[in-house]
Amino acid sequence: MDDIKQWSKYLLSLPGSDLSYPFGPDTLVFKVKGKMFALIGHRNDKDFMNLKAIPDNVLFLTEQYESITPGYHMNKKHWVSVEIGHSENDGMLKGLADDSYLLVKSSLTKKLQNEVDGL
C-alpha cells in the first residue's frame, strides 16, 4: 500500500477505528475509542504517518531507518513519523500501524477494550 486512500481504508478496518479531522481537512486522525493511534499528513512534499510505539522501538526505528523520524508535532519519545511510499518501509508500515493500534487499545479501560473486542 502506498497511497493515503489505501491506508485510510486499512486503518478504518481495525475494530473500533474512526476518522476525524481535528487539525484541518488535510490531516487524517485515526482513533480507537477516542484515543489517537495514527495520523496521516503531508510535509516537505511527502506523505507520512505518525504512529505510536514503545520508546525503545522509537529509538531503534529512528536510528536504523532514514525514512522514520521522531513523531512530527508529537511526543518524540512515544511517536514516530514514517514516510508513506518509501521503499525502505515496504511491508513494515502495516506492522507498525498494527502495533500502534494495539498499543493504544491496550491503554483503554478493560470495559472499552471489551467493547472493541466485541465489534
ZAVOFI-509560 format. One record per atom (N, C-alpha, C): residue in one letter; x, z, y. Coordinates in nm, 2 decimals. Layout:
% residues N
{aa = a&c1 = X&c3 = Z&c2 = Y}
...
This chain:
% residues 119
{aa = m&c1 = 0.09&c3 = 0.00&c2 = -0.12}
{aa = m&c1 = 0.00&c3 = 0.00&c2 = 0.00}
{aa = m&c1 = 0.09&c3 = 0.00&c2 = 0.12}
{aa = d&c1 = 0.06&c3 = -0.09&c2 = 0.21}
{aa = d&c1 = 0.15&c3 = -0.09&c2 = 0.33}
{aa = d&c1 = 0.07&c3 = -0.11&c2 = 0.46}
{aa = d&c1 = -0.07&c3 = -0.10&c2 = 0.45}
{aa = d&c1 = -0.13&c3 = -0.11&c2 = 0.58}
{aa = d&c1 = -0.23&c3 = 0.01&c2 = 0.60}
{aa = i&c1 = -0.27&c3 = 0.03&c2 = 0.72}
{aa = i&c1 = -0.34&c3 = 0.15&c2 = 0.76}
{aa = i&c1 = -0.48&c3 = 0.15&c2 = 0.69}
{aa = k&c1 = -0.54&c3 = 0.04&c2 = 0.68}
{aa = k&c1 = -0.68&c3 = 0.04&c2 = 0.61}
{aa = k&c1 = -0.67&c3 = 0.08&c2 = 0.47}
{aa = q&c1 = -0.56&c3 = 0.04&c2 = 0.40}
{aa = q&c1 = -0.55&c3 = 0.08&c2 = 0.26}
{aa = q&c1 = -0.52&c3 = 0.23&c2 = 0.25}
{aa = w&c1 = -0.43&c3 = 0.28&c2 = 0.34}
{aa = w&c1 = -0.40&c3 = 0.42&c2 = 0.34}
{aa = w&c1 = -0.52&c3 = 0.50&c2 = 0.37}
{aa = s&c1 = -0.60&c3 = 0.46&c2 = 0.47}
{aa = s&c1 = -0.72&c3 = 0.53&c2 = 0.51}
{aa = s&c1 = -0.81&c3 = 0.54&c2 = 0.39}
{aa = k&c1 = -0.83&c3 = 0.43&c2 = 0.32}
{aa = k&c1 = -0.92&c3 = 0.43&c2 = 0.21}
{aa = k&c1 = -0.87&c3 = 0.53&c2 = 0.10}
{aa = y&c1 = -0.75&c3 = 0.52&c2 = 0.08}
{aa = y&c1 = -0.69&c3 = 0.61&c2 = -0.02}
{aa = y&c1 = -0.71&c3 = 0.76&c2 = 0.02}
{aa = l&c1 = -0.67&c3 = 0.80&c2 = 0.14}
{aa = l&c1 = -0.68&c3 = 0.93&c2 = 0.19}
{aa = l&c1 = -0.82&c3 = 0.98&c2 = 0.19}
{aa = l&c1 = -0.92&c3 = 0.90&c2 = 0.22}
{aa = l&c1 = -1.06&c3 = 0.93&c2 = 0.22}
{aa = l&c1 = -1.11&c3 = 0.95&c2 = 0.08}
{aa = s&c1 = -1.04&c3 = 0.89&c2 = -0.02}
{aa = s&c1 = -1.09&c3 = 0.90&c2 = -0.16}
{aa = s&c1 = -1.06&c3 = 1.04&c2 = -0.22}
{aa = l&c1 = -0.97&c3 = 1.12&c2 = -0.16}
{aa = l&c1 = -0.94&c3 = 1.25&c2 = -0.20}
{aa = l&c1 = -1.06&c3 = 1.34&c2 = -0.18}
{aa = p&c1 = -1.09&c3 = 1.42&c2 = -0.28}
{aa = p&c1 = -1.21&c3 = 1.51&c2 = -0.27}
{aa = p&c1 = -1.22&c3 = 1.60&c2 = -0.15}
{aa = g&c1 = -1.33&c3 = 1.59&c2 = -0.07}
{aa = g&c1 = -1.35&c3 = 1.67&c2 = 0.05}
{aa = g&c1 = -1.28&c3 = 1.62&c2 = 0.17}
{aa = s&c1 = -1.22&c3 = 1.50&c2 = 0.16}
{aa = s&c1 = -1.14&c3 = 1.45&c2 = 0.28}
{aa = s&c1 = -1.24&c3 = 1.39&c2 = 0.38}
{aa = d&c1 = -1.21&c3 = 1.41&c2 = 0.50}
{aa = d&c1 = -1.28&c3 = 1.34&c2 = 0.61}
{aa = d&c1 = -1.19&c3 = 1.29&c2 = 0.72}
{aa = l&c1 = -1.24&c3 = 1.20&c2 = 0.80}
{aa = l&c1 = -1.16&c3 = 1.13&c2 = 0.90}
{aa = l&c1 = -1.21&c3 = 1.17&c2 = 1.04}
{aa = s&c1 = -1.12&c3 = 1.20&c2 = 1.13}
{aa = s&c1 = -1.16&c3 = 1.22&c2 = 1.27}
{aa = s&c1 = -1.06&c3 = 1.17&c2 = 1.36}
{aa = y&c1 = -1.09&c3 = 1.16&c2 = 1.49}
{aa = y&c1 = -1.01&c3 = 1.10&c2 = 1.59}
{aa = y&c1 = -0.99&c3 = 1.20&c2 = 1.71}
{aa = p&c1 = -0.94&c3 = 1.32&c2 = 1.69}
{aa = p&c1 = -0.93&c3 = 1.42&c2 = 1.80}
{aa = p&c1 = -0.83&c3 = 1.38&c2 = 1.90}
{aa = f&c1 = -0.73&c3 = 1.29&c2 = 1.87}
{aa = f&c1 = -0.63&c3 = 1.26&c2 = 1.97}
{aa = f&c1 = -0.65&c3 = 1.12&c2 = 2.02}
{aa = g&c1 = -0.77&c3 = 1.06&c2 = 2.01}
{aa = g&c1 = -0.80&c3 = 0.93&c2 = 2.06}
{aa = g&c1 = -0.82&c3 = 0.83&c2 = 1.94}
{aa = p&c1 = -0.86&c3 = 0.71&c2 = 1.98}
{aa = p&c1 = -0.90&c3 = 0.61&c2 = 1.88}
{aa = p&c1 = -0.79&c3 = 0.55&c2 = 1.80}
{aa = d&c1 = -0.66&c3 = 0.57&c2 = 1.84}
{aa = d&c1 = -0.55&c3 = 0.51&c2 = 1.77}
{aa = d&c1 = -0.48&c3 = 0.61&c2 = 1.67}
{aa = t&c1 = -0.53&c3 = 0.73&c2 = 1.67}
{aa = t&c1 = -0.46&c3 = 0.83&c2 = 1.58}
{aa = t&c1 = -0.57&c3 = 0.88&c2 = 1.48}
{aa = l&c1 = -0.55&c3 = 0.85&c2 = 1.35}
{aa = l&c1 = -0.64&c3 = 0.89&c2 = 1.25}
{aa = l&c1 = -0.60&c3 = 1.02&c2 = 1.19}
{aa = v&c1 = -0.69&c3 = 1.12&c2 = 1.19}
{aa = v&c1 = -0.66&c3 = 1.25&c2 = 1.13}
{aa = v&c1 = -0.74&c3 = 1.28&c2 = 1.01}
{aa = f&c1 = -0.68&c3 = 1.31&c2 = 0.90}
{aa = f&c1 = -0.75&c3 = 1.34&c2 = 0.77}
{aa = f&c1 = -0.74&c3 = 1.49&c2 = 0.74}
{aa = k&c1 = -0.86&c3 = 1.54&c2 = 0.71}
{aa = k&c1 = -0.87&c3 = 1.68&c2 = 0.69}
{aa = k&c1 = -0.94&c3 = 1.71&c2 = 0.56}
{aa = v&c1 = -0.91&c3 = 1.82&c2 = 0.50}
{aa = v&c1 = -0.99&c3 = 1.87&c2 = 0.39}
{aa = v&c1 = -1.04&c3 = 2.01&c2 = 0.43}
{aa = k&c1 = -1.18&c3 = 2.02&c2 = 0.43}
{aa = k&c1 = -1.25&c3 = 2.14&c2 = 0.48}
{aa = k&c1 = -1.19&c3 = 2.19&c2 = 0.61}
{aa = g&c1 = -1.17&c3 = 2.09&c2 = 0.70}
{aa = g&c1 = -1.14&c3 = 2.13&c2 = 0.84}
{aa = g&c1 = -0.99&c3 = 2.15&c2 = 0.86}
{aa = k&c1 = -0.90&c3 = 2.14&c2 = 0.76}
{aa = k&c1 = -0.76&c3 = 2.16&c2 = 0.78}
{aa = k&c1 = -0.69&c3 = 2.02&c2 = 0.76}
{aa = m&c1 = -0.61&c3 = 1.99&c2 = 0.86}
{aa = m&c1 = -0.54&c3 = 1.86&c2 = 0.85}
{aa = m&c1 = -0.43&c3 = 1.85&c2 = 0.74}
{aa = f&c1 = -0.43&c3 = 1.74&c2 = 0.67}
{aa = f&c1 = -0.33&c3 = 1.72&c2 = 0.57}
{aa = f&c1 = -0.25&c3 = 1.59&c2 = 0.59}
{aa = a&c1 = -0.31&c3 = 1.50&c2 = 0.68}
{aa = a&c1 = -0.24&c3 = 1.37&c2 = 0.71}
{aa = a&c1 = -0.29&c3 = 1.32&c2 = 0.84}
{aa = l&c1 = -0.20&c3 = 1.25&c2 = 0.91}
{aa = l&c1 = -0.22&c3 = 1.19&c2 = 1.04}
{aa = l&c1 = -0.16&c3 = 1.05&c2 = 1.03}
{aa = i&c1 = -0.23&c3 = 0.95&c2 = 1.07}
{aa = i&c1 = -0.17&c3 = 0.81&c2 = 1.08}
{aa = i&c1 = -0.17&c3 = 0.77&c2 = 1.23}
{aa = g&c1 = -0.05&c3 = 0.73&c2 = 1.27}
{aa = g&c1 = -0.03&c3 = 0.69&c2 = 1.41}
{aa = g&c1 = 0.06&c3 = 0.58&c2 = 1.43}
{aa = h&c1 = 0.10&c3 = 0.55&c2 = 1.55}
{aa = h&c1 = 0.18&c3 = 0.43&c2 = 1.58}
{aa = h&c1 = 0.28&c3 = 0.48&c2 = 1.70}
{aa = r&c1 = 0.41&c3 = 0.45&c2 = 1.68}
{aa = r&c1 = 0.50&c3 = 0.48&c2 = 1.79}
{aa = r&c1 = 0.63&c3 = 0.39&c2 = 1.76}
{aa = n&c1 = 0.69&c3 = 0.36&c2 = 1.86}
{aa = n&c1 = 0.82&c3 = 0.28&c2 = 1.85}
{aa = n&c1 = 0.79&c3 = 0.15&c2 = 1.77}
{aa = d&c1 = 0.68&c3 = 0.09&c2 = 1.79}
{aa = d&c1 = 0.64&c3 = -0.04&c2 = 1.72}
{aa = d&c1 = 0.63&c3 = -0.02&c2 = 1.57}
{aa = k&c1 = 0.61&c3 = 0.10&c2 = 1.52}
{aa = k&c1 = 0.60&c3 = 0.13&c2 = 1.38}
{aa = k&c1 = 0.48&c3 = 0.22&c2 = 1.35}
{aa = d&c1 = 0.41&c3 = 0.19&c2 = 1.23}
{aa = d&c1 = 0.31&c3 = 0.28&c2 = 1.19}
{aa = d&c1 = 0.37&c3 = 0.40&c2 = 1.11}
{aa = f&c1 = 0.32&c3 = 0.51&c2 = 1.12}
{aa = f&c1 = 0.38&c3 = 0.63&c2 = 1.05}
{aa = f&c1 = 0.26&c3 = 0.72&c2 = 1.00}
{aa = m&c1 = 0.30&c3 = 0.80&c2 = 0.90}
{aa = m&c1 = 0.20&c3 = 0.90&c2 = 0.85}
{aa = m&c1 = 0.27&c3 = 1.04&c2 = 0.86}
{aa = n&c1 = 0.21&c3 = 1.13&c2 = 0.92}
{aa = n&c1 = 0.25&c3 = 1.27&c2 = 0.92}
{aa = n&c1 = 0.19&c3 = 1.34&c2 = 0.80}
{aa = l&c1 = 0.28&c3 = 1.41&c2 = 0.73}
{aa = l&c1 = 0.23&c3 = 1.48&c2 = 0.61}
{aa = l&c1 = 0.29&c3 = 1.62&c2 = 0.60}
{aa = k&c1 = 0.21&c3 = 1.71&c2 = 0.55}
{aa = k&c1 = 0.26&c3 = 1.85&c2 = 0.53}
{aa = k&c1 = 0.35&c3 = 1.86&c2 = 0.41}
{aa = a&c1 = 0.45&c3 = 1.94&c2 = 0.41}
{aa = a&c1 = 0.54&c3 = 1.95&c2 = 0.30}
{aa = a&c1 = 0.60&c3 = 2.09&c2 = 0.30}
{aa = i&c1 = 0.65&c3 = 2.13&c2 = 0.18}
{aa = i&c1 = 0.72&c3 = 2.26&c2 = 0.17}
{aa = i&c1 = 0.85&c3 = 2.25&c2 = 0.25}
{aa = p&c1 = 0.88&c3 = 2.36&c2 = 0.33}
{aa = p&c1 = 1.00&c3 = 2.35&c2 = 0.41}
{aa = p&c1 = 1.13&c3 = 2.30&c2 = 0.35}
{aa = d&c1 = 1.16&c3 = 2.34&c2 = 0.22}
{aa = d&c1 = 1.28&c3 = 2.29&c2 = 0.16}
{aa = d&c1 = 1.27&c3 = 2.14&c2 = 0.13}
{aa = n&c1 = 1.15&c3 = 2.09&c2 = 0.11}
{aa = n&c1 = 1.13&c3 = 1.94&c2 = 0.09}
{aa = n&c1 = 1.15&c3 = 1.87&c2 = 0.22}
{aa = v&c1 = 1.10&c3 = 1.93&c2 = 0.33}
{aa = v&c1 = 1.11&c3 = 1.87&c2 = 0.46}
{aa = v&c1 = 1.26&c3 = 1.84&c2 = 0.49}
{aa = l&c1 = 1.34&c3 = 1.94&c2 = 0.46}
{aa = l&c1 = 1.49&c3 = 1.93&c2 = 0.49}
{aa = l&c1 = 1.55&c3 = 1.82&c2 = 0.40}
{aa = f&c1 = 1.52&c3 = 1.83&c2 = 0.27}
{aa = f&c1 = 1.57&c3 = 1.73&c2 = 0.18}
{aa = f&c1 = 1.53&c3 = 1.59&c2 = 0.22}
{aa = l&c1 = 1.40&c3 = 1.56&c2 = 0.24}
{aa = l&c1 = 1.35&c3 = 1.43&c2 = 0.27}
{aa = l&c1 = 1.41&c3 = 1.37&c2 = 0.40}
{aa = t&c1 = 1.42&c3 = 1.46&c2 = 0.50}
{aa = t&c1 = 1.47&c3 = 1.41&c2 = 0.63}
{aa = t&c1 = 1.62&c3 = 1.38&c2 = 0.62}
{aa = e&c1 = 1.69&c3 = 1.45&c2 = 0.53}
{aa = e&c1 = 1.84&c3 = 1.43&c2 = 0.52}
{aa = e&c1 = 1.86&c3 = 1.30&c2 = 0.43}
{aa = q&c1 = 1.78&c3 = 1.28&c2 = 0.33}
{aa = q&c1 = 1.80&c3 = 1.17&c2 = 0.23}
{aa = q&c1 = 1.75&c3 = 1.03&c2 = 0.27}
{aa = y&c1 = 1.64&c3 = 1.03&c2 = 0.36}
{aa = y&c1 = 1.58&c3 = 0.90&c2 = 0.38}
{aa = y&c1 = 1.57&c3 = 0.87&c2 = 0.53}
{aa = e&c1 = 1.62&c3 = 0.76&c2 = 0.56}
{aa = e&c1 = 1.63&c3 = 0.71&c2 = 0.70}
{aa = e&c1 = 1.49&c3 = 0.70&c2 = 0.76}
{aa = s&c1 = 1.39&c3 = 0.66&c2 = 0.68}
{aa = s&c1 = 1.25&c3 = 0.64&c2 = 0.73}
{aa = s&c1 = 1.17&c3 = 0.76&c2 = 0.73}
{aa = i&c1 = 1.22&c3 = 0.88&c2 = 0.70}
{aa = i&c1 = 1.15&c3 = 1.00&c2 = 0.71}
{aa = i&c1 = 1.22&c3 = 1.09&c2 = 0.81}
{aa = t&c1 = 1.14&c3 = 1.14&c2 = 0.91}
{aa = t&c1 = 1.19&c3 = 1.22&c2 = 1.01}
{aa = t&c1 = 1.11&c3 = 1.35&c2 = 1.02}
{aa = p&c1 = 1.16&c3 = 1.45&c2 = 1.09}
{aa = p&c1 = 1.07&c3 = 1.57&c2 = 1.11}
{aa = p&c1 = 0.94&c3 = 1.53&c2 = 1.18}
{aa = g&c1 = 0.83&c3 = 1.60&c2 = 1.15}
{aa = g&c1 = 0.70&c3 = 1.56&c2 = 1.19}
{aa = g&c1 = 0.69&c3 = 1.54&c2 = 1.34}
{aa = y&c1 = 0.65&c3 = 1.42&c2 = 1.38}
{aa = y&c1 = 0.63&c3 = 1.38&c2 = 1.52}
{aa = y&c1 = 0.51&c3 = 1.46&c2 = 1.58}
{aa = h&c1 = 0.54&c3 = 1.54&c2 = 1.68}
{aa = h&c1 = 0.44&c3 = 1.63&c2 = 1.75}
{aa = h&c1 = 0.38&c3 = 1.73&c2 = 1.66}
{aa = m&c1 = 0.46&c3 = 1.77&c2 = 1.56}
{aa = m&c1 = 0.41&c3 = 1.87&c2 = 1.46}
{aa = m&c1 = 0.52&c3 = 1.98&c2 = 1.44}
{aa = n&c1 = 0.49&c3 = 2.08&c2 = 1.37}
{aa = n&c1 = 0.58&c3 = 2.19&c2 = 1.33}
{aa = n&c1 = 0.69&c3 = 2.12&c2 = 1.24}
{aa = k&c1 = 0.81&c3 = 2.11&c2 = 1.29}
{aa = k&c1 = 0.91&c3 = 2.03&c2 = 1.22}
{aa = k&c1 = 0.96&c3 = 2.10&c2 = 1.09}
{aa = k&c1 = 0.92&c3 = 2.22&c2 = 1.07}
{aa = k&c1 = 0.96&c3 = 2.30&c2 = 0.95}
{aa = k&c1 = 0.86&c3 = 2.26&c2 = 0.84}
{aa = h&c1 = 0.74&c3 = 2.22&c2 = 0.87}
{aa = h&c1 = 0.64&c3 = 2.20&c2 = 0.77}
{aa = h&c1 = 0.58&c3 = 2.06&c2 = 0.76}
{aa = w&c1 = 0.62&c3 = 1.97&c2 = 0.85}
{aa = w&c1 = 0.57&c3 = 1.84&c2 = 0.85}
{aa = w&c1 = 0.68&c3 = 1.73&c2 = 0.86}
{aa = v&c1 = 0.65&c3 = 1.62&c2 = 0.80}
{aa = v&c1 = 0.74&c3 = 1.50&c2 = 0.81}
{aa = v&c1 = 0.66&c3 = 1.38&c2 = 0.86}
{aa = s&c1 = 0.73&c3 = 1.29&c2 = 0.92}
{aa = s&c1 = 0.67&c3 = 1.16&c2 = 0.96}
{aa = s&c1 = 0.74&c3 = 1.06&c2 = 0.87}
{aa = v&c1 = 0.65&c3 = 0.98&c2 = 0.81}
{aa = v&c1 = 0.70&c3 = 0.88&c2 = 0.71}
{aa = v&c1 = 0.66&c3 = 0.74&c2 = 0.76}
{aa = e&c1 = 0.76&c3 = 0.65&c2 = 0.78}
{aa = e&c1 = 0.73&c3 = 0.52&c2 = 0.82}
{aa = e&c1 = 0.65&c3 = 0.44&c2 = 0.71}
{aa = i&c1 = 0.53&c3 = 0.39&c2 = 0.75}
{aa = i&c1 = 0.45&c3 = 0.31&c2 = 0.66}
{aa = i&c1 = 0.50&c3 = 0.17&c2 = 0.65}
{aa = g&c1 = 0.51&c3 = 0.12&c2 = 0.53}
{aa = g&c1 = 0.56&c3 = -0.01&c2 = 0.50}
{aa = g&c1 = 0.71&c3 = -0.03&c2 = 0.49}
{aa = h&c1 = 0.78&c3 = 0.08&c2 = 0.50}
{aa = h&c1 = 0.93&c3 = 0.07&c2 = 0.49}
{aa = h&c1 = 0.96&c3 = 0.07&c2 = 0.34}
{aa = s&c1 = 1.04&c3 = -0.03&c2 = 0.30}
{aa = s&c1 = 1.07&c3 = -0.05&c2 = 0.16}
{aa = s&c1 = 1.13&c3 = 0.08&c2 = 0.09}
{aa = e&c1 = 1.20&c3 = 0.16&c2 = 0.16}
{aa = e&c1 = 1.25&c3 = 0.28&c2 = 0.11}
{aa = e&c1 = 1.14&c3 = 0.38&c2 = 0.06}
{aa = n&c1 = 1.02&c3 = 0.36&c2 = 0.11}
{aa = n&c1 = 0.91&c3 = 0.45&c2 = 0.08}
{aa = n&c1 = 0.82&c3 = 0.40&c2 = -0.03}
{aa = d&c1 = 0.84&c3 = 0.28&c2 = -0.08}
{aa = d&c1 = 0.75&c3 = 0.22&c2 = -0.18}
{aa = d&c1 = 0.74&c3 = 0.32&c2 = -0.30}
{aa = g&c1 = 0.62&c3 = 0.35&c2 = -0.33}
{aa = g&c1 = 0.59&c3 = 0.44&c2 = -0.44}
{aa = g&c1 = 0.61&c3 = 0.59&c2 = -0.41}
{aa = m&c1 = 0.68&c3 = 0.62&c2 = -0.31}
{aa = m&c1 = 0.70&c3 = 0.76&c2 = -0.27}
{aa = m&c1 = 0.59&c3 = 0.82&c2 = -0.18}
{aa = l&c1 = 0.54&c3 = 0.73&c2 = -0.09}
{aa = l&c1 = 0.45&c3 = 0.78&c2 = 0.01}
{aa = l&c1 = 0.32&c3 = 0.83&c2 = -0.05}
{aa = k&c1 = 0.27&c3 = 0.77&c2 = -0.16}
{aa = k&c1 = 0.14&c3 = 0.82&c2 = -0.22}
{aa = k&c1 = 0.17&c3 = 0.96&c2 = -0.28}
{aa = g&c1 = 0.28&c3 = 0.98&c2 = -0.34}
{aa = g&c1 = 0.31&c3 = 1.12&c2 = -0.39}
{aa = g&c1 = 0.32&c3 = 1.22&c2 = -0.28}
{aa = l&c1 = 0.38&c3 = 1.18&c2 = -0.17}
{aa = l&c1 = 0.40&c3 = 1.27&c2 = -0.06}
{aa = l&c1 = 0.26&c3 = 1.30&c2 = 0.00}
{aa = a&c1 = 0.17&c3 = 1.20&c2 = 0.01}
{aa = a&c1 = 0.03&c3 = 1.22&c2 = 0.06}
{aa = a&c1 = -0.04&c3 = 1.32&c2 = -0.04}
{aa = d&c1 = -0.03&c3 = 1.29&c2 = -0.17}
{aa = d&c1 = -0.10&c3 = 1.38&c2 = -0.26}
{aa = d&c1 = -0.05&c3 = 1.52&c2 = -0.25}
{aa = d&c1 = 0.09&c3 = 1.54&c2 = -0.24}
{aa = d&c1 = 0.14&c3 = 1.67&c2 = -0.22}
{aa = d&c1 = 0.09&c3 = 1.74&c2 = -0.10}
{aa = s&c1 = 0.08&c3 = 1.67&c2 = 0.01}
{aa = s&c1 = 0.03&c3 = 1.73&c2 = 0.14}
{aa = s&c1 = -0.11&c3 = 1.77&c2 = 0.12}
{aa = y&c1 = -0.19&c3 = 1.69&c2 = 0.06}
{aa = y&c1 = -0.33&c3 = 1.72&c2 = 0.03}
{aa = y&c1 = -0.34&c3 = 1.85&c2 = -0.05}
{aa = l&c1 = -0.27&c3 = 1.86&c2 = -0.16}
{aa = l&c1 = -0.27&c3 = 1.97&c2 = -0.25}
{aa = l&c1 = -0.22&c3 = 2.10&c2 = -0.18}
{aa = l&c1 = -0.12&c3 = 2.09&c2 = -0.10}
{aa = l&c1 = -0.06&c3 = 2.20&c2 = -0.03}
{aa = l&c1 = -0.16&c3 = 2.26&c2 = 0.07}
{aa = v&c1 = -0.23&c3 = 2.17&c2 = 0.14}
{aa = v&c1 = -0.33&c3 = 2.22&c2 = 0.24}
{aa = v&c1 = -0.45&c3 = 2.27&c2 = 0.16}
{aa = k&c1 = -0.49&c3 = 2.21&c2 = 0.06}
{aa = k&c1 = -0.61&c3 = 2.25&c2 = -0.02}
{aa = k&c1 = -0.58&c3 = 2.39&c2 = -0.08}
{aa = s&c1 = -0.46&c3 = 2.42&c2 = -0.12}
{aa = s&c1 = -0.42&c3 = 2.55&c2 = -0.18}
{aa = s&c1 = -0.42&c3 = 2.66&c2 = -0.08}
{aa = s&c1 = -0.42&c3 = 2.62&c2 = 0.05}
{aa = s&c1 = -0.42&c3 = 2.72&c2 = 0.16}
{aa = s&c1 = -0.56&c3 = 2.76&c2 = 0.20}
{aa = l&c1 = -0.66&c3 = 2.69&c2 = 0.14}
{aa = l&c1 = -0.80&c3 = 2.72&c2 = 0.17}
{aa = l&c1 = -0.84&c3 = 2.85&c2 = 0.10}
{aa = t&c1 = -0.95&c3 = 2.91&c2 = 0.14}
{aa = t&c1 = -1.01&c3 = 3.02&c2 = 0.07}
{aa = t&c1 = -1.05&c3 = 2.97&c2 = -0.07}
{aa = k&c1 = -1.06&c3 = 3.07&c2 = -0.16}
{aa = k&c1 = -1.10&c3 = 3.03&c2 = -0.30}
{aa = k&c1 = -1.24&c3 = 2.97&c2 = -0.30}
{aa = k&c1 = -1.32&c3 = 3.02&c2 = -0.21}
{aa = k&c1 = -1.46&c3 = 2.96&c2 = -0.20}
{aa = k&c1 = -1.45&c3 = 2.81&c2 = -0.16}
{aa = l&c1 = -1.37&c3 = 2.78&c2 = -0.06}
{aa = l&c1 = -1.36&c3 = 2.64&c2 = -0.01}
{aa = l&c1 = -1.29&c3 = 2.56&c2 = -0.12}
{aa = q&c1 = -1.19&c3 = 2.61&c2 = -0.19}
{aa = q&c1 = -1.13&c3 = 2.54&c2 = -0.29}
{aa = q&c1 = -1.23&c3 = 2.50&c2 = -0.40}
{aa = n&c1 = -1.31&c3 = 2.60&c2 = -0.44}
{aa = n&c1 = -1.41&c3 = 2.57&c2 = -0.54}
{aa = n&c1 = -1.51&c3 = 2.47&c2 = -0.50}
{aa = e&c1 = -1.55&c3 = 2.47&c2 = -0.37}
{aa = e&c1 = -1.64&c3 = 2.37&c2 = -0.31}
{aa = e&c1 = -1.57&c3 = 2.23&c2 = -0.33}
{aa = v&c1 = -1.45&c3 = 2.22&c2 = -0.29}
{aa = v&c1 = -1.38&c3 = 2.09&c2 = -0.31}
{aa = v&c1 = -1.37&c3 = 2.05&c2 = -0.45}
{aa = d&c1 = -1.34&c3 = 2.14&c2 = -0.54}
{aa = d&c1 = -1.32&c3 = 2.11&c2 = -0.68}
{aa = d&c1 = -1.46&c3 = 2.06&c2 = -0.74}
{aa = g&c1 = -1.57&c3 = 2.11&c2 = -0.68}
{aa = g&c1 = -1.70&c3 = 2.07&c2 = -0.73}
{aa = g&c1 = -1.74&c3 = 1.93&c2 = -0.68}
{aa = l&c1 = -1.67&c3 = 1.87&c2 = -0.60}
{aa = l&c1 = -1.70&c3 = 1.73&c2 = -0.54}
{aa = l&c1 = -1.67&c3 = 1.62&c2 = -0.64}
